[in-house]
Amino acid sequence: MKEVNTMRQPTGWEAAYRKRPSGGYGTASEHEDCGRLHEIFRGNRVRRVLDLGCGDGRHLVHFARRGYVMCGQDIAPTAIQLAREWLAKEGLPADLAVGDMPRVLWPDCTFDAMLCVQIINHHRIREIRQTVAEIHRVLRPGGYLFLTVQTDRRPPGPDAPKSVEVEPDTYVPLAGHEKGVPHHEFDMRELLDELRDFRLCEELMPVHKDSLGYTCLLAEEPEKTQPRARLASQ
């Protein structure tokens, strides 16, 4: 009798990180705005920082070296394991957790700042809104959100892996290293509307595009009038 493999195959980000060799962390440098962020954070009482969608830890390592209390969350267990290995090699502490971004695994008002680099668009719009609500919940009043995302709304090009549009402006690749990972295509107007309850900090960092073409912005969490509850579906 032919043996049937009933083991569930990894998909999405977990599949992508499993393809990396052992010790394959540190393959990407920190975002080009990190130097400026350090200057801003240092001058504005920022100590505890969450990297949401931390991957293998490039920003955890960068900011932990500079004395910040770092936390990281990622949906891929292998990414978290790679981050742990890299941090251990550097002798740096960090609090890490496996979890999807619509449910941030820390209490209210925990963080002075959050990093959300090239990750906020990797869900359907409902889950993106849940993520934004969670960011509001775990940031302290006056805390900062640094976010980067593409805002040149366009469908996948002819050279991109075949994908399916699962809702307006959200595509899921059917092949390639991001197979199964949703990609919501923002334009600038929609992005700012989804972030409307933040205050843009253009006096500290003007909205701009980085060298890869991602829109980058720094925003501040307003004063909280009441505790922010999780959405019902969470």
Secondary structure, 3 states (H helix, E strand, C coil): CCCCCCCCCCCHHHHHHHCCCCCCCCCCCCCCCHHHHHHHHHCCCCCEEEEECCCCCHHHHHHHCCCCEEEEEECCHHHHHHHHHHHHHHCCCCEEEECCCCCCCCCCCCEEEEEEECCCCCCCHHHHHHHHHHHHHHEEEEEEEEEEECCCCCCCCCCCCCEEEEECCEEEECCCCCCCCCEECCCHHHHHHHCCCCEECCCCCCCEECCCCCEEEEEECCCCCCCCCCCCCC
